[in-house]
Every structure is written in C-alpha cells, then in structure tokens.
Amino acid sequence: MPVKTPVSFVLLDNKHLTEHGVKYFCARSKEFVLITTNRNHPAFNVSEENLHIIYQDELSLEDALIQLRDKYGKMSLINWEC
C-alpha cells in the first residue's frame, strides 16, 4: 500500500472505484470522503477509520457540500460558503 499523505480526498463515484481502489485511497489519504448514489458501492464493504461515505438517493452537489462543511469542516477539507 502507498505511503499516507497529509492530504484529504473527496470523491464522487458510483461505479468506477473497486474495493481495492477504496482501500488505496484510504491508505493514501488523511481522510477520504466518498459521495455516492449507489447503494451497492464497494466502499460499503470497506471498514477503515478514515473512510466517510455520504450516500444520497439522488445526487445533490449543494447538499453534499453542506454535509461536507457541517460534518467534516474540522478536517479543513475546503473553506466555502453555501
């Protein structure tokens, strides 16, 4: 696995990442937040302390950004105003 970096990642994915890819991002990232509308996304089978999943029935980037700010703002993922 790769060396962990001080960088956090936020990814929007429904079907491209495999379970191995999710584990890779977790191993590489300080924090990894996945946004998906796929109930069967492989990330749901991964148990990593730094993995956070935002599931939405229907994609709303505005709601996702608000959730990122409200739940993960302390991670300093990004500074924004919604």
N, C-alpha and C positions, 0 to 999 in steps of 0.2 A: 504494500500500500504506500501511497505517497506521503511525503512529509507534511504535517499540518502547518497551515499558514495562519497569520492573524486576520485573514480576510473572511468575511461572512458572505454567503451567496443566497440570493433569492432567485428561484427558477420557476417558470410557468411551464408545466408539462402535463400532457395527458397520456402519451403513449410511446414516447421515444426513449426515455430512461428505463433501463433494466434494473433489477435488484442490485446487480453488481455496480451499475452506474450511480445509484443512490448511495451505496456504501462508499464508493470512491469519493463522491462529493462530501460525505460526512467525514471521511478520513482526512480530506484536504482542507476543510473549512473550519473556522472557529465556530460558526453557527450556519446551519443550512435550512432554509425555509423553502418548502415546495408548495406551490399553488396549483391545484388540480380540480377538474370537474369529473375525473374518472374514479368511480367508487372502487374499481379493481386495480388501481395503480400499484405497481410493485413496492412502492415506498411504504405501503401499509403493512408489509411483511418484514420490514426492517426495524430493528429496535436499537437506536443509537441515541445517546444522551443529547446530542446537538442537532437532532433531526426534528423539525417542526413542520407539520402539514396543515395547510389551510385548504379545507375541502369546501367547494361551492357547488350547489346543484346546477347553477348557471353562472358562467363567468361574468364577474363584475370587477373590473380593474379598480374602480373607485372604492368599492367595499374592501377589496384586497389591500389597497394602500392604507385604508383606515385601520384595518386589522393589524397590519404591519406596524403602524405607528403606535396603536394602543397596546398591543401585546408585546412587541419586540423593540419598541423605541429605545429602551435602555441599552440595546445591543449596538446602538449607533449605526444601524444599517443605512440610514439616509436621513437627511434633515428636510422635511417638507411641510407644507400646509395644505390641508384638504378642505 
